[in-house]
Amino acid sequence: MTVLDLFPPEAPAEFVPEPAIRPAVVELRQVARVFPGDPPVHALRPSNLVVADGDYLSIVGPSGSGKSTLLNLLGLLDRPTSGEYLLDGVPTGQASEAQRSALRGGRIGFVFQQFHLLPHRSVLENVLLATTYSGVPRKERRQRALAALDRVHLSHRLHFLPTLLSGGERQRVAIARAVVTAPQVLLADEPTGNLDTTTSDGVMDLFDELHRDGLTLIVITHDLSVSGRAERRVRITDGNLSEID
């Protein structure tokens, strides 16, 4: 009998790689927004928030809670009074307006309660316009617009004017316009506010599909049924953010 018989070598443990840490697409570090006045209005109190790549987050709160202020900060439409906002790892606090505009156009897609479609331009033209200001190469623009409209199930409405579409269809055009540039994050502000319940469910089903495809979503709403579709929920009340379990 040998030593190996008495103490056979252990089988090598199976290597299990550690799960990759998803990078933050959105990160707020003690971000606050105060509007001057007597007394000053603390629209957003010092807040921290991390939204990872592929997250689906809803921010829920009543009217006057600070939702619009937060949306404007996240969308680089306003600057915080204090703190730092990193978008896809890029600090934005000291960025020039031109740099912020480039970040906004290339990395953020917007969907609003009001659809903001040009009424005298066709569905396809409305989506194509979004590619003009975001650096999409000219030769790719039409194909990408067609693909985005196919993605929201509107390939049969390419040459319709928005005035001939239902509310749900107009919101789908707005979503196609938002995703045609392949943004890092989609910001949706009350995306079902102008829609009936059945149509709202269809739009939210589309958001679910986009999320399954890997898009990072932040939906700002006062509607609990809309916020409940998200994987994570944050409540904003009187400018204070708190995660909902």
C-alpha positions, 0 to 999 in steps of 0.5 A: 500500500502506498501513500497515495492509497491512504491519501488519494488526491482530492478531485479538483473543485469545479470552478464556478466563476463569480457573477459579473458586476453590472456597471451602473448606468445611472448613479446619483451621489448625494444629489440635491436640487434647491430652487431659490426663494423665500424660503428656498424650495428643496425639490430634491433632498440629498439622494443616492441612487444606482441603476445598473445596466439592464435594471427596470426601475419605477419612481412613484410619487404624487403630484408635487413630490419632486418627480419632475425635478428628478426627471430633469436631472436624470435627463440632463435637462437641469443641473443639481445644486449639489452632489454628482450625477454619473451617466454610464460612468461619466461625471456630468457636473462640470460638463459643458452644455455641449457635452451634456447635449451630446450625452443626452442625445447619445445615451438617453431615450425619452418618452413623455406623457405628451407624445411630442410628435410632429403632426405634419410628418409621417410616422417614419419621418418622426422616428428618422428625425431622432437619428439626425441629432444623435450621431447615427451615420446617415447610411444607417438611419432609415434601416434603424428607423424601420427596425425600431418601428417594427420593434413596436409593431408599427411597420404597417403605419409608416406613412401615416400622420400622427393625427390619424393614429390612436393614442396607443399607436402615437405612444408607440411611435414615441417609444420607437423614436426613443430607442432608435438611437440605441440609448443606454437608458430609457426615461419614461415620464408618465408614459400612460397618463393620456391612455385608457387602461387597456391601451396602457397595458399594451404600452407597458407590455411593450416596456416589458419586452424592451426590458427582456431585450436588455434595455435599462428602463426608468419609469416615473409615474404616480400610477401604482399599477404602472410602477408595479410592473418594474423589478425595483421601485423607489418612492419620492415624497417631498423630495426624499427618495426611498426604496420600496421593498 
